Amino acid sequence: MPKISAVLIAQNEEDRIEAALRSVAFCDEIVVVDGGSHDTTPARVSALGARLLERPFDGFVAQKNFAVDHARHDIILSLDADEEVSHALRMEIQALSARDVLPFSGYRIPRVTHYLGREIRATDWYPDWQLRLFDRRQGRFEGDLVHESVKVKGLVGKLQGEILHRPYRDEEEHLRRIDRYTTLWAEAEHRKGRRTTPGYGAAASFFAFLRNYFLKGGILLGTAGLKISRLNAFYVAQKFAKLKALE
């Protein structure tokens, strides 16, 4: 039966790391790479029996691949510190690990976000498919400063159990994240030579709202759906405005 290494990266996550670690306690080992926390995150990781490695943070891709490379086993379950493995997902993974080999090189897993006191199963946020269970001999993380994902050689399957995602402690943190990520996106695209035209950002933002609120069911979530749809549209407007400013 293939053994599984759960790998996580963390930085100043003392209020969320324990839930993440407890959700992967069924794995054969847990590796946490800390990027320089100033709170009790490292102590909490060690107290729960996970293997703690420390490395200055220099980007999500580098940090996550460092964690993957230092795992003892080839089958990797990658989780963020603000995520948890649901009970249904745990059962699926344990059933897979009972086989001699995994049928696929990697598995995409649906991720559901908790926001404003509820699970969001609409808008662009759901199903937020993430390839998080994979054979490291067949793949690793790739991407830029803002978005990273696992790329594997070979066939990819899908699981039905969900990853539970709690990305924002409050709305203020959500807005700070939008500001940070749109800046990083604009800088990266500008370096690639991408340009935009007047009015494009406004049009893209408008269609982002329509897609989230009407086409992807945000309207069914009431106030939460309206707020998420507006913030997703704001995200789009900000990234193109910042790209235009860099020109």
Buried (B, 14 or more C-beta within 10 A) or exposed (E): EBEBBBBBBBBBBBBBBBBBBEBBEBBBBBBBBBBEBEEBBBEBBEEBEBBBBEBEBEBBBBBBBBBBEBBEBBBBBBBBBBBBBBEEBBEBBEEBBEEEEBEBBBBBBBBBBBBBEEBBBBBBBBEBBBBBBBBBEBBBBEBBBBEBBBBBEEEBBEBEBBBBBBBBEEEEEBEEEBEEBBBBBBBBBBEEEEEBEEEEBBEBBEEBBEBBBEEBBBBEBEEBBBBBBBBBBBBBBBBBBBBBEBE
